[in-house]
Amino acid sequence: MRSFKHHNVYSLEEAFTLLRDYKSRARLIAGGTDLLGTLKNDIRLEYPEALINIKTIPDLNGIKEDNEGLKIGALTRLIHIVRSSVIEGKYGLLKEAAGSVGTPEIRNMGTIGGNLCQDTRCWYYRYPNQMGGRILCFRKGEGPCHAIKGDNRYHAIMGGKGCYAVCPSDIAIALTALDAELSVAHKGGERVLPITDFYQTLGHILKPDEILTKIRIPQPPDNAAQAFLKYRLRESVDFSIVSVASVITMKDGICKDTRIVLGAVAPTPFRALAAEESIRGKTLDATTAEAAAEAAVSIAKPLSMNAYKIEITKTLVKRALLSSLA
Ligand SMILES: Cc1cc2nc3c(=O)[nH]c(=O)nc-3n(C[C@H](O)[C@H](O)[C@H](O)COP(=O)(O)OP(=O)(O)OC[C@H]3O[C@@H](n4cnc5c(N)ncnc54)[C@H](O)[C@@H]3O)c2cc1C
């Protein structure tokens, strides 16, 4: 790994001052579980002069519930989300998603903010510089997306525009189903945006001088059934091949409202609006769940090696919906 300066900061103000002083030559570090790997493999064209450690800022850590819902500080570690009794109850799908991330070591160090801001896992993008030179690509601003003609078994089956890498964050999928909002601070202010506006094809939309500070989740209806299902190759530790998060509100056997979100099939969390529409106002049973599963993948355009993701997506959507009847 190349050397860099390391600054502990104790307030957002201090972090903003350093970000300004270093211009684009500094990076924020939280748990470091993603960032340090990218630096070790030297995957990007630019290398930071300094890391600004925000874990030392006291106010950005913690889980609180009030009448409006849940507030989670961006520096809250994934292990604390898994263990929180508040989250286990009303926000259970977030616990499932957090518990499925990485290994106990990753969950001990990794923060929820870092998970949402982590870099993509595309193997062309992540190719180590030490192994014959890094691979330039559309995402790095030079060259094509190599997944289009190359080995694309883990890439997007929908929504790819120039880059076919998928959003790697399981937490983003869960938070999209829970209709979360994100607070983003910059020097002198803050903006709050729905998580659906946080991602675009080439990753998150944070500017270099912005810091994700908080996640807010509205109270789900009392009777909302939630599910987070993840298909991965290695059960012990692996990123999603496909994941599905759903929140379904039933009344008198009829589906009143629903949010169904697909993970690892598109560059961003993908809200399956056609699937939601197909079951809203209907009885939920094997037939309507099957129809919703078909609708969820109706716009899929797989690449040469990843059509198998369509079948997995359909199966997970159907299972998630039927689990809400239990
Ligand atoms: C072996 C392994 C397995 C994994 N498996 C999974 C998995 O199954 N599912 C999954 O979702 N993830 C998985 N991950 C990714 C893991 O969840 C992330 O590495 C972790 O959550 C990142 O959190 P961190 O605090 O360590 O972030 P860091 O590594 O510190 O930061 C990651 C990025 O986010 C930026 N950043 C961090 N915090 C903020 C903030 N508050 N505001 C603005 N920018 C910020 C940093 O600048 C950096 O660019 C895995 C990682 C590894 C190494």
Ligand as a Chemical Component Dictionary entry (heavy atoms), coordinates in Angstrom:
data_LIG
# 
_chem_comp.id                   LIG 
_chem_comp.type                 NON-POLYMER 
_chem_comp.pdbx_formal_charge   0 
_chem_comp.three_letter_code    LIG 
# 
loop_
_chem_comp_atom.comp_id 
_chem_comp_atom.atom_id 
_chem_comp_atom.alt_atom_id 
_chem_comp_atom.type_symbol 
_chem_comp_atom.charge 
_chem_comp_atom.model_Cartn_x 
_chem_comp_atom.model_Cartn_y 
_chem_comp_atom.model_Cartn_z 
_chem_comp_atom.pdbx_ordinal 
LIG C1  C1  C 0 -15.017 -9.846 2.533  1  
LIG C2  C2  C 0 -16.107 -8.833 2.406  2  
LIG C3  C3  C 0 -17.417 -9.252 2.273  3  
LIG C4  C4  C 0 -18.442 -8.322 2.152  4  
LIG N1  N1  N 0 -19.733 -8.754 1.995  5  
LIG C5  C5  C 0 -20.731 -7.842 1.848  6  
LIG C6  C6  C 0 -22.076 -8.267 1.670  7  
LIG O1  O1  O 0 -22.382 -9.450 1.656  8  
LIG N2  N2  N 0 -23.033 -7.297 1.515  9  
LIG C7  C7  C 0 -22.726 -5.960 1.550  10 
LIG O2  O2  O 0 -23.638 -5.149 1.452  11 
LIG N3  N3  N 0 -21.463 -5.552 1.712  12 
LIG C8  C8  C 0 -20.479 -6.452 1.869  13 
LIG N4  N4  N 0 -19.189 -6.031 2.049  14 
LIG C9  C9  C 0 -18.917 -4.612 2.044  15 
LIG C10 C10 C 0 -18.935 -4.106 3.483  16 
LIG O3  O3  O 0 -20.220 -4.136 3.954  17 
LIG C11 C11 C 0 -18.415 -2.749 3.441  18 
LIG O4  O4  O 0 -17.018 -2.894 3.248  19 
LIG C12 C12 C 0 -18.646 -1.958 4.732  20 
LIG O5  O5  O 0 -19.975 -1.904 5.099  21 
LIG C13 C13 C 0 -18.114 -0.585 4.505  22 
LIG O6  O6  O 0 -18.205 0.127  5.713  23 
LIG P1  P1  P 0 -16.913 0.833  6.301  24 
LIG O7  O7  O 0 -17.390 1.615  7.465  25 
LIG O8  O8  O 0 -15.826 -0.155 6.543  26 
LIG O9  O9  O 0 -16.556 1.780  5.067  27 
LIG P2  P2  P 0 -15.144 2.342  4.590  28 
LIG O10 O10 O 0 -14.359 1.256  3.970  29 
LIG O11 O11 O 0 -14.502 3.121  5.678  30 
LIG O12 O12 O 0 -15.641 3.353  3.471  31 
LIG C14 C14 C 0 -16.210 2.897  2.264  32 
LIG C15 C15 C 0 -16.446 4.119  1.350  33 
LIG O13 O13 O 0 -17.468 4.932  1.889  34 
LIG C16 C16 C 0 -16.985 6.262  2.143  35 
LIG N5  N5  N 0 -17.641 6.653  3.397  36 
LIG C17 C17 C 0 -17.685 5.949  4.549  37 
LIG N6  N6  N 0 -18.485 6.554  5.440  38 
LIG C18 C18 C 0 -18.949 7.678  4.833  39 
LIG C19 C19 C 0 -19.834 8.725  5.242  40 
LIG N7  N7  N 0 -20.413 8.726  6.446  41 
LIG N8  N8  N 0 -20.098 9.715  4.365  42 
LIG C20 C20 C 0 -19.535 9.720  3.116  43 
LIG N9  N9  N 0 -18.701 8.739  2.666  44 
LIG C21 C21 C 0 -18.421 7.737  3.517  45 
LIG C22 C22 C 0 -15.478 6.143  2.227  46 
LIG O14 O14 O 0 -14.844 7.340  1.819  47 
LIG C23 C23 C 0 -15.219 5.022  1.227  48 
LIG O15 O15 O 0 -15.207 5.545  -0.079 49 
LIG C24 C24 C 0 -18.139 -6.946 2.187  50 
LIG C25 C25 C 0 -16.819 -6.507 2.325  51 
LIG C26 C26 C 0 -15.800 -7.436 2.432  52 
LIG C27 C27 C 0 -14.405 -6.934 2.571  53 
# 
loop_
_chem_comp_bond.comp_id 
_chem_comp_bond.atom_id_1 
_chem_comp_bond.atom_id_2 
_chem_comp_bond.value_order 
_chem_comp_bond.pdbx_ordinal 
LIG C1  C2  SING 1  
LIG C2  C3  SING 2  
LIG C2  C26 DOUB 3  
LIG C3  C4  DOUB 4  
LIG C4  N1  SING 5  
LIG C4  C24 SING 6  
LIG N1  C5  DOUB 7  
LIG C5  C6  SING 8  
LIG C5  C8  SING 9  
LIG C6  O1  DOUB 10 
LIG C6  N2  SING 11 
LIG N2  C7  SING 12 
LIG C7  O2  DOUB 13 
LIG C7  N3  SING 14 
LIG N3  C8  DOUB 15 
LIG C8  N4  SING 16 
LIG N4  C9  SING 17 
LIG N4  C24 SING 18 
LIG C9  C10 SING 19 
LIG C10 O3  SING 20 
LIG C10 C11 SING 21 
LIG C11 O4  SING 22 
LIG C11 C12 SING 23 
LIG C12 O5  SING 24 
LIG C12 C13 SING 25 
LIG C13 O6  SING 26 
LIG O6  P1  SING 27 
LIG P1  O7  DOUB 28 
LIG P1  O8  SING 29 
LIG P1  O9  SING 30 
LIG O9  P2  SING 31 
LIG P2  O10 DOUB 32 
LIG P2  O11 SING 33 
LIG P2  O12 SING 34 
LIG O12 C14 SING 35 
LIG C14 C15 SING 36 
LIG C15 O13 SING 37 
LIG C15 C23 SING 38 
LIG O13 C16 SING 39 
LIG C16 N5  SING 40 
LIG C16 C22 SING 41 
LIG N5  C17 SING 42 
LIG N5  C21 SING 43 
LIG C17 N6  DOUB 44 
LIG N6  C18 SING 45 
LIG C18 C19 SING 46 
LIG C18 C21 DOUB 47 
LIG C19 N7  SING 48 
LIG C19 N8  DOUB 49 
LIG N8  C20 SING 50 
LIG C20 N9  DOUB 51 
LIG N9  C21 SING 52 
LIG C22 O14 SING 53 
LIG C22 C23 SING 54 
LIG C23 O15 SING 55 
LIG C24 C25 DOUB 56 
LIG C25 C26 SING 57 
LIG C26 C27 SING 58 
# 
